[in-house]
Each structure stands twice: as structure tokens, then as C-alpha cells.
Amino acid sequence: MTSLKQKTSQTMKPATAAKKLGIYLDAAPTGFQEGVVSREELSALQAEPPQWLQDLRKNGPHPRPVVAAKLGISISGLARGGVTEALTTEQIEAVKAENPLWLQHERANQVDVRKETARIKEKHEKEAAAQAAKEGKAAKAS
């Protein structure tokens, strides 16, 4: 005899859900911060965000990964620039307008990192193609 178990949905902590939604948890409504979020609820929030979520995504405060992306730098670059707290969209725009020296430096670093990443990817692709060609020749010789 097999017992029928009721299927329970997977849940996540509010911090995990906030990270997946790209929002700053401390700025979310209390009910969201204190509850658990099921995968179904997360999917619903992503598909049809309520007004509070739309407002948070538009105006902030934003978590560090979002702030870094909006400034075009890395999260580490934010820390090096002394930005440790969540920023609103207005504050991010003010930093962009001011364009401090640290931001210029971090954006230049980011460009260099992207170039190096592309170079390494291209190198690996060439090596993989050369290895595949070598294996193809070896298979024909057999």
C-alpha cells in the first residue's frame, strides 16, 4: 500500500526572494519581510508585480548589485568608492551627474575586465576548435 503525500510547495526566505526580485529587502513591505515566499508566489510577483514592487524597482532604494549595474561598475568597485548602503534612483543619478574620480576609475576598470574576459573566451574557443580538429584527424587516421 502506498500512502499519498500532499505535495508541499518549496518556499524561500524573504532575503532570497528579494534577491531574485532585485529589490532591497529592508524597503519591502513588512508582510514580505516577515513571511516566507513560495515559488508560485515568486513567479506571480515576477509575472505581475504589485505596485509596491514596481515602485521599488523604479525608485529604490536598490540593493548593491543593482546600484553597481546602474553605475556600470562592479560591486567591489562600489565598496572601493565608499558606497556601502542602498541608493535610490535619484541618488544614483546624482552620482552619475557628479561623475567623481573613483567612478571614472571603476568604469575604466570594468571596461578592461570585459576586454580581458572576451580575450580569454576567444582563446578558449580557439583552443577547443584546435583540439576538436586534432581529434578529428586522429579519428580519420585510425
N, C-alpha and C positions, 0 to 999 in steps of 0.2 A: 504494500500500500504506500503510495506517495502522498505526502502532505503538500497542500497548495499554500505556498507562502505569498503573502501580499507583497508585491514589488514596491519597494520604497524608492523614492527619487533621491538622487545624490544632492547633497547640499554643500555649500561652501561658506566660509566665514565672510562677514561683510568686507573685510580688507581685501580678500581675494576677488570678490565681486567688483569692488571699486576699482581695483587694478585692471580687471578685464574691461570695465566700462570706461577707463581712462579718466576717472574723477578722483578728487581729493576727498578721502573718507570723512575727515572732520567737517567738511562743508555739506555733507549729505544730511538728509532729514534724520532725526533721532530714530525713527522706526526702522530705517535702513541700517543705521549703525549698530543697533542693538539686536537685530534679528539674524536669522540665517537665510541664505538665498539659495533656492533650488535652481537646478539647471534650467528648468522650464521658466521660472521667474526671470532668470538672467536673459534667456532668449527673448522673452516678451519685452523686457526693458530695452534690449538692443533693437528689436524689430519696430517697436512703437514706444519711443522714450516719452515718459511723462514730462510735464512742463518743468518740474524741478531739475530733471536730468538735462533737458535741453538748455536751461538757463546756466547750469554748472558748466556744461561743455562750452557754451558760448562765452560766458563772462568769468568763469573761475570762481574761486581760486583753483588753480591747476596743480596737479602733482608734478614733481621734478622731471619725470620723463617727458611730460607734455611741454613743460616750460623749456626744457632743453631743445626739443624738436622745433618749437615755435621760434627759438632764437637761432636755430641752425648749428647747435653745438652739442657736445656730449654731456652726460650727467656729471662726469668728472670735471668737465670744463666749468660747469655751474659752481661746483664746490671750489675750484681754484679761483673763480671770480668772486667768491664770498656769498653766493646766493644759496642759502640753506633752507629757506622757507618757501611755502607755496606762494605763487604770484597770481594776481588776477590778469585778465587780458589787458586791461588798462595799464597795469604796471609793466607788463611785457612790452607793450607798445612804447612806453616811456623809455625803457632800457634800449630798445631798438633805435628810437629817435636820438637818444643821447649818444649811442654808439661808443661806449667807453673803450679805452685801450685794451682792457682784458677781453672784451667781446670780440674785438678785431683780431686779437691774437688767437683766441679759441676757434674762431671761424676759419682762420688760416690753417690751424692745426687740423681741423675737420676736413678741409679740402685735401691736405696732404695724406691723411689717413685713408680717405676714399680713393685717392690715386694709388696708394700702396696696396690697398685691398684689391683693386681692379688688376694691378700688375701681377699680384700673386695668383689671382684666379686665372688670368690668362696663361701664366707659366704652368699652372697645374693642368689646364686644359691641353696645352701643347704636349706636356709630358705624357698625359693619358692617351692622346692621339698617337704619339710616337710608340708607346708601349703596345697599343692595340695593333698598329701596323707591324710591329716586330712579331707579335704573337700570330698575326695573320700569315706572315711569311714563313714562320716556323711550322704552322699547320699545313701549309701548301707543300713544304719540303718533306713532310712525313709520308 
